[in-house]
Amino acid sequence: MSVELNQPIPDFSASATGDQTVTPASLAGKKVVIYFYPKDNTPGCTTEGQDFRDNYEAFTEAGAVIYGVSRDSLRTHTNFKTKHEFPFELISDPDESFCRLFDVIKPKKLYGKEYEGIERSTFVFDEQGVLRHEWRKVKVPGHVAEVLAEVQAL
């Protein structure tokens, strides 16, 4: 089962920085922003994380929590989070089970070589755990402001 617009989030369990286990029950009663990105410490992913960091207060004032997700290890995530002072947690998904739940593993090409990677995507859930907005094939500039506007409108 995968996520679908206007449907509750399917059951899952994911490990995050801060020694957290994220489940639908742990997210209940909060607006939730989950953004998927390809890799820690790369230019676009760092910029996107910094944009979420710089707007974190506005998200929390709107009652939202933020989680970033990639296939990087918890150790790499912790270093990335510390280096850039991210006030939100990062979910580690080395086996891609969480990514596949959101259908963000897609064929990609780099220098003519094909591989499977994470398609930059963002999902917003309401307080009841229902998916209300999704963005796929995200371009970083201006994206966080768009997500914030949708969260504030919920």
N, C-alpha and C positions, 0 to 999 in steps of 0.2 A: 504494500500500500504506500502511496506517495501523497504528498500534500496537494490539496486542491483548493482553489479559491472558494471562499464562503463555506468552508468545511473545517471542523476542528482538527487540530494537529494530531496525527497518529501517535501512538505510544512510541517512546524512544528513551534511551538513556545515553548520555554523552559526558565524557570527562572534560573538565575545564580547569583553567588556571585558578589559583586560590583554593585548591583542593576541593573543588565543587563537582557534584554530579548533577547535571541538568536533566530534568524530566518534565513532562507536562504538568505534573503536580507542583513542582518547584516554581513554575511560571504562572500558576493560577492567580487570577486577580490583578495581573499586570499587563500593560501593553508591552509587547516584545518585538524588538527589531533583531533579526538574525541576518547577518551579512556574510556571504561566502566570498573568499578571495583566494587567488592561486598560491601565494607563498609569502612567508614572513620575510622582511628585510629586502623586498624588491621595491622599485620606485613607486609604481602605481598602488601597490598594497600598503605601503607606508603612508602615502598621501591620503588614501582613503581612511585609514585608521586615524590619522591626525585630524582629518575633517570630522570624524565622529567624536574624537576627543575634544576638539575645540567647540563642539556644539553639545557636549554631554549634559551640561547644566540645563539647557533648554529641553532636551529629551527627558531628563528626570523631572523637571517641572511639569511636563506633560504626562507624567506617570509611567514612563517607559524605561525598560532595561534594554541594554544592547549586548549582543554577543557576536563576536567575529569567529569565523570558522575556516580552517584550512586543514590540510593533511599533515601539517608539521606536528612534531612531538610537543608534549607539555613543556619540556625543558626549553625547546626553541621558542615556544610561545611565551614562556615566562621571561626569557631574555628580551624578546621583542617588546613585550608589554612594559617591562621596566625601562628599557632604553628610550622609549617614546612616551612614557608616563601615561599609558592608556588607563583610564579609570574604570574600564569595563573588562569583563573576562573574555578569554579566548578559548574556544572549544577545539580540542585536538581530535581529528578523525582519520588516523592513519590507515584504517581498514576501509574507509570510504562509505561505511554503512549510513552515517548521518547525511553525507553528501548525496547518496543515492536515494534516500528518503525524499530529498528535495529535488531530485533529478537535475543536479548541477554538474555531473561528470559528463563531459562532452568531448568529441574528437577535436583536436587542435593541431595546428601546424606551427613549427618553429624552424626556420632555416631549411624548409623543405621536408623536414622530418615530421611524421605524424605520431601523435601520442594522445592519451586521454588525460585531460586536466579539468580543473574547476573553472566553470564559466562564472565570472563575477556576477553575483545575483544578490538581491536583498528581498526579505520577506517581513511583513508587518502583521502581527497578530493582535487582536483585541483582548480585553480582560477575560473573556470567556474562552480564550484559546483558539478562536476562529481566524483563519487566514483572511485578511481583508485587502491586502495589497501585495503585489509581487513585481519585481523588476528583474529582467534577465538581460544578459549581454550589456551590463552596466558600463557606462563611460564615467570615469571618476569626477571630472569637473562638474560641479553643480548638483551632483547626485544627492549628497547628504542633506542639502537644503530642501530638495524635493521630498525626501523621506520624512524629514522633520515636519514639513507642512502637512503631510498625510497623517502623521501621528497626532499632531495637534488637532486635526479635524475629527479624529475618532471620538 
